[in-house]
């Protein structure tokens, strides 16, 4: 257990302390000090190491539990899960397994494809409260389960809020939301989500190895900081294949 890392520096005081706890824990996860399936030190130990109350530690850990990054086992402890914060609480399960009444969960893994500056299209401008053609960052992510491509994300963020993004920094982090928390002290939550049917663009179809003639599902997600600032509009194009996406009624696995 890397107690020397836990004691490395005091928590930041310029943001709410529970967010600083989240930030420190995410740092430890990103740097590989705690891996999926491993337990974290107790709340009392963390409170003693970081010089804050046990209640502050609990609130920070609870926030990470609500995002699926950590999992509590009553009377046992708090553990790291396999889930990527960016994906959300929707694991996959194979259709034959589903038909057997089982729910073996599979969590997709993201690859950052690109980061460019572009002009906001009308939909993005409306969602983020921008002027049409105002500059936004566009991040492309490809999600896989094993060797199967299951989703492509288009993420749009106002350049004015994040003027110095760097794709190398983003690729080093476990998720983009973790990157925002670690590098900008910004904690985001989902404000609204929509699901609709759409046609795939040629490049998206190529990445998903999907037939452009068939309709696809698109999940739109609007995210904002805890103080209400709109930071992200995300379009996720899904290719389920022989997999089902589980929306409720499951317990997160390691």
N, C-alpha and C positions, 0 to 999 in steps of 0.2 A: 504494500500500500504506500503510495508516494506522498508521505506526510511532509517531506521536504518541499514538495511542490505546493502542498496546501498552505504552507506557511510563507510562501514566496514573497507576498506583498499584501498590504492592507487593501480592503475593498474600496472601490471608488465611492466618493461621497457626493459627487455632483449629480447623480441619478438616484432614484429611490433605492434604498438598500436591498430590497428583495430582488430588484432587477440586477443589482450588482452581484448578488448571490447567483442568479441565473447565469450571468456573464461568466463568472468564475467557473461554474460547473461546466458550461459549454466549452470554455477554453480547455479544461481538463479532458473532455471527451474528444475534441478536435485534435488535441496533441497526443491522443492515444494513451493517456494515463489510466483511463477506465474504458474498457471495451464492452461490447454487447454481452449481456449476461452477467457482468460483474456487479457486485454490490458497492454502493457508496458508503463512506463512513457514516456513523450515526449523526443525527441532527445535533446532538449535544457536542460531539467531537468537532463537527464543522463550526458550530457556534464558538467553541473555545479557540479554534485555530484562527478564525476570521474576526473575532472580537465583536460579534453582534449577538442579539438575542436568539434563543431557540425558535421563537415565533417568527422572526425574520427569515431564518433558514427554512422553516416549514413553508412559509408563503412562497419563497422562491422555488423550492422543490415542487410544490403543488402546481405552480405555473408550468413547469416542465413536464409534470405528469399529465396535465390537461392537454398538452401538445403532443403527447405520445413519446417523448424523448426518454422519460423515466417511467418506471412501473413500481408501485408499492405492493408489498406482500405483508399483510397484517401480521405483526409479531415476528417478522423475519427481517425486513429492511426495505431499502429502496434500490432498485436495480436499473441498469442501462438496457434499453430495448434496441431492436433492429430498425425502428422506424426513422425515416427521414422527415424532419419537421416540415419541409416544403411540400411533401406529398399529401399529408393529412391522414386522418384515421380511417382509411379505406384499404384494407389489405385485399389481395387477390386470393381466390381459391379455384382449383381446377374443377371443371364441370362434373367429371365422374366422381370426384370426391364430394362435391355438393350433393349429387344425387344419392350418395350413400349416407347422407346425413352427417357427414363429418365437416370440419371447418379448419383444415390445415392452412395456415396463413402464409402467404408469400408477399414480401414487401419489395417493391421495385427499387432499383438503384439508379441514380441520375448521373448523366455525363454532360458537362457544360460544353456546348458546341461553339458558341460565339457570343460576343458582346460588341454591339455597334451602336452608334448614335444615328437616330432616324427622326423623321417628322411624324408626329402623332397622327394616326388616322382618325376619322370622325368618331368612331366608337371609343377609342382610347381617350381622346380628348374629353368626351362627355363624361366618361367614368372617373377620370382623374381631375376633372374641373379645370382643364387647360384650354387654351386657344387651339383651334385646328392648325396643324402643322407646327405647333410648338415642339421643341426638341425633347426627345425622350431616349433613354437607354432601352435597347431591345436585347434581352438575353434569351438564347435558345437552349433548352434542355431536352435531352433524349432519355427516356426512362425505359429500363429493361427489367424483366424478371428472368434470370438466367440469360439465355441467348435470345429471348423473344422480346421484340420491341413492342411496348404497350402504350406509350403516350409520348407526345411532343408538347412541350410548354413554350409559349411565347410570353415573356415577362416584360412589361413596360413600366418604366420608372421615370419620373421627372428629372431631367438633367439638373435643373435648378436646385433640387434638394440634395442631389448626390453628384457633385461636379467632378469628382476625381475617382470614379470607379475604375477598377483594374481587373481584367479577367484572370490574371495570375493569382490575385488575392482571393477571388471568388472560388477558384478551383481548389484552393487549399482548405476551404471550410466544409463542414459536414452538410450545410445547407445555406441557401441564400438568406433565410431569416436569421440563422445563427450569425452570418456575416454582418448583417445590419446591427445586430445586438453587440457584437464584438468590436466592430470598427466604428460605428456611429452612435452607439448607445441608444439605438432605436428599437423598441419592442413593438411588433406589429401583430394585429389580430384581424381575422376575417370579418369584414363589415357585411358583405352580401355575397351570395353565390347563385349562379343560374346554370341550368343544363338545357342544351338545345341540340337539334339535329342540323348538320351542315354538310357541305361538300368540302373535300380536302383540296388544298393547293398542291400543285405538282411536287414541290420540294417536300412538303409534309408527308404526302403519300409515299414518296421515295424513302424517306427516313423510316416510316412505319411499315414499309413493304406491303402497302395496302392498295386495293383497287380503287382508283379515283371514281369509277362509275358507281360505287356503293356509298350510301350516306354514312356519315360518321357522327359520333357524339362529341360535343364540345362543352367543357365545363368552364364557365367564367367565374373568376374570383377577384373581388375587390377587397384590398387590405388597407388598413389605416393604423397609425400609431395610437398609443393609448390616450394621447391628447387630441385625437380626431383628425390628424393630418393624413391626407390620402397619399400613400406611397407606392401602391402597386396595383396594376391591372394585369391579370394573368388569364390567358386562354390556353386550355389544355385539351388537345385532340386525342381521343382515346381509340385504341384498337384492342378489343377484348379477346378476339379469337375464341379459343375454347376455354377461356377463363371467365369467371364471374367476379365482380367487385362486391365485397361484403360491406354493406352500409351501416349495419347495426347488429347488436346481439352477439358480440364477441368479446373475448378477453385478450388484450394485447399479450403476445408472446415475446420472449427474448429473441 
